[in-house]
Amino acid sequence: MEKKRLAIITARGGSKRIPGKNIREFCGRPMIAYSIEAAIESRIFTEVMVSTDSVKIAETAKKYGAKVPFMRSRENSNDYAATSDVILEVLKNYRMLKQEFDCFCCIYPTAPFLTPERLKEAMQLMEEHHPSAVLPVVAYSYPPQRCFIMGKDNRLEYKYPEYIRARSQDLEKQYHDAGQFYIYQSEEYLRKKGMIAENIMPLVLSELEVQDIDNEEDWKLAELKYLLVKGKENFGE
């Protein structure tokens, strides 16, 4: 029997730092359109849905091919609701509709660099290795072991003085969440109430595929990077 897979795009309407960012125009299209199209074009999901509390976001999501079978509750639409709360609500609502999925992919609505190919790679890792989750990560561009903190009298101090004389190339490479998507086994996620911190398999991305978008400066950088990356693709470089 073919496995059922759900893509959940989480798009709250009340963004504070960049108002309306989930449907704000990014390089010619609403930001959320990139996540929806990547999920649909990957052809690996039984259903692609958007969880939102906003009628405008819901209308935009439907326009680009996603489903909005129910609106997000007020309880999980405030500034304090965790992504896990939203996901658990979505899975439980689908159960009420007599629909269950073997696994799901939580995709952020501000992920314009996400591609169908990366989604397929991640799903292949899940199917072949059976981890609890697959998480895209990117290496820190500079070793965190050499970081500074603000000390007394506003003077810089090494956070890890034991690495003062260490060469950057000799330090252990460290990674951070790429902030694009996560894939989980649905049954385990429900059983552990979203608290999964082990048996996570990485999908390593390059810095050209990743950009935090938390403020206006991030937004401008993301557009420049997107145009640069897409320009190279168009010219076959």
Phi, psi and omega in degrees: 000133181292136181289146178262127182234137182243134172258122180246114177258116186267115187221087178285151183273346189260047179295131183266313186289323176230090183306131177067023189296332184292336178237009175293145182292127178234111181050042172100351180221159175300141184308315184296338182300327182294318179292317180297313183293322178297318180294314181293316183289342177291334179058031180248357184251140174291324181211141175244117184233161176240130175261115183210160175253001186253129178295321180296317179295319179299318180295317179295318180300315180295323180300325182263010169105359179274161176258149174229079186289342177199157179269154179289144180291156177298324181301323182258023179244004181269180184290345186257355180288131178276158177303322180298324178297318180295315181296315180299321178296316180298312181297320179291323177294322177294323177298323178295334177270010179065033177236130177229153184231142180293320177212165178219159178236117175273118182244133178281147183283349180249063182227064184293344180269357178293138180236156175302325182296319179294322177297319179294321177300314182296318180293325177296320176299318179297316183288325184275326187249346176055047174284173175288330181202158172239130185230123174289133180227163176223144181288144173299136182288339177225139185302121178300336181295342181257020185282159176253159169230161177278119181261207181295146178056029177061036177256145180288141175225147174290132176293321181235082184300340180293346181254013183304318185263002182284141175283142182305319183290346180267352182274148180298132179290134180238155188231158174226160179304131180283348176068037180243306182199168175218144174242132181227155168283123187299313184299315180293322180298316179293318182296322181265008178053040176080002182265077180246116183231004181227167179056045180255127181262133182273151166240108187277125179253162175271164180295336178289345181262000189228139174200119172295141178230082184247347179208179185297323179296318176301318182299314180296318178297320180296318179295318179297316180294319179299314180295324178295311182296313181292328177297318178295320180296319182294330180264008175069027182272000000 
